[in-house]
Every structure is written in structure tokens, then in C-alpha cells.
Amino acid sequence: MTQTGRSGKGSCSAPLGNDMDGTHPCQLYIWDGIEKTLVARGKVFEAATILHGMELSEDEVKVTVEEVLVSFALVRMPTDEVYIVAQALQCFLTWPRDLDVFDPLVQTLKHTIY
């Protein structure tokens, strides 16, 4: 089942199962038809295949937003609770895989600090 439209499930509810493996920092972008804009930083959950009771397609990933950079940017796949990036803080969202960019600097800094 491919996700389309909006999910009615709670975006900020705890995940079912163990999809916490394969997490890494990422930068989240939106595409406005002309350019990509960095709107948030967070974590991507590579092992996740289901979010809010809906199967993720191959071009979608589960993310959580940890830092909002552009508050009023519209999220690409809204839920009943989250329409803009400011509402997504500490929530789980479906994000287009091509607009989720691995953040190697953050990963390098984490390994250096620990």
C-alpha cells in the first residue's frame, strides 16, 4: 500500500515495534519547484517500513524533526496534527527519500566527541 493524502494517526505517538535501528542524523529539505530549501534537521529511521499504520514506499522514509529552521514551511506529507514544519518538532513524519540528506558532519562530530 502506498501512502497518499494525510494520515489520521498520531504523529507524535510512540512507534510500534523496533525500527530504531539504522538511525542517523539528516537534513530535511522541501522542493518548491525551483530549488531545494533546508527546513529542518532531525533523524532518519532507515529500518522503518510502516508509519502511522501505512506502509512506506521505496521513495519514502520515516523521520523525526529535532531542529526547525523554517517554521512555516509546509510538510510534503501532512497528518491531522502536522501541516507545517514548526508543528513537526519531536514528531514522526513520512519524508520523501530524495529530500532527506544524510548529515555527515553531524555524524563525524558525534564519533569524535564520544
Buried (B, 14 or more C-beta within 10 A) or exposed (E): EEBEEBBEBBBBEEBEEEBEEEBBBBBBBBEEEEEEBBBBBBBBBBEBEBBBEBEBBEEBBBBBBBEBBBEEBEBBBBBEBBBBBBBBBEBBBBBBBEBBBEBEEBEEEEEEEE
